[in-house]
Amino acid sequence: MEIVIKNGMANVYTPYNPYFVNAIKGIGKATWNREKKCWVIPETAIDAAREIMINVYGYSDITENETISLKVYFNEEVSEWHWDVVLFGKVIAHAYNRDSGARIGDDVAFIHGGAMSGGSVKNWESIVEKGSVVILSNVNKNIYEKESTEYDITVEVLETEINKQELLSEKERLLKRVAEIDKLLIQYETECTKKE
């Protein structure tokens, strides 16, 4: 995840999640930039966007993202009417009409079963087949610990090894945040000097 500030506006880059989309639309002047594949919001709304990130993903562009991997067994068919099947912040099945089929989100891998669309033309659904087994990677530990679900599923936490790329990404994110803080401190000092 990343927030890039330019000319009083902020480009907010996150993985797709329907809950995030609904929430970010609650920020005034929030618009989707198709070309850059990001949400654009006023710079003054960055704190609100980060709060939404934490609520949906368990972390933001400036907080730590401790992740785990999960193996999820679907003991029943799971479906959502006019919505996505989402578990632990990951989109398991994303349909947009009865005949669209279902797309599978980032960090999701079916090792048995599958996702599909169904229902009727007006009452379509996103569906995960009964008996499906899914590996979810990069699940935020905070989301895993606080999320409860009404689905009949069995969840197994998989052992994970230290991931060098994740550590490098985390380092890059922290360095960007330090640069952002330095910029804000310079701006603060400049404004204080002008007042004197």
Residue, then its C-alpha position, 0 to 999 in steps of 0.5 A: m500500500e502506498i500514498v503519494i501526495k502531489n499538488g494538494m491531492a493524494n493517490v491511494y494505492t491498495p489491493y482491491n477490497p469491496y469494503f475499502v471501496n465503499a469506505i473510501k467513497g465516504i471521503g469528499k471528492a474521492t475519485w477512482n483514477r482508472e489510468k493510475k489504478c488508485w483512489v484520489i483524495p484531498e491531502t487533508a483526508i490522508d488520516a481518514a484514508r489510513e484509518i480506513m486502511i487499518n479497519v479493512y486491511g489491518y495496517s496502512d502505508i505507515t504501520e507495520n504489516e505482520t502477515i501469516s498464511l492460512k489454509v481455509y477449508f470450506n465445509e459448505e457452499v459460501s455465497e454472497w448476493h450482489w457482493d464478493v466473498v471476502l475472508f481475512g481481507k482477501v477477495i475469495a470470489h468476485a462476480y459482477n453478474r450471473d454469467s460473469g464467472a468469479r475472479i479470484g483476488d490477490d494472495v488467494a490460491f485454490i488448491h481444491g474446488g473453485a469460485m463461480s458466479g450464479g443465481s439469476v440475472k437480477n439476483w446474481e451471487s459470488i460463490v465458493e464451492k463446498g469442499s474448496v480448499v484455499i491458501l491465503s498468503n500475506v494475511n494481516k495478523n490483526i485482521y486474522e485475530k479480530e475477524s469472525t465469520e458466519y461461514d462454516i469454514t475451518v482455518e489452519v495457520l501455516e508455518t511461514e519463513i522469513n521472506k527477504q522481499e517482504l523485509l525489503s518492502e517494509k524497509e522501503r515503506l519505512l524510509k518513505r515514511v521518514a522522508e514524508i516526516d522530514k518534509l512535514l518537519i521542514q514545512y512546520e519550521t518554515e511556517c513557524t519562521k514566517k510567523e516570527 
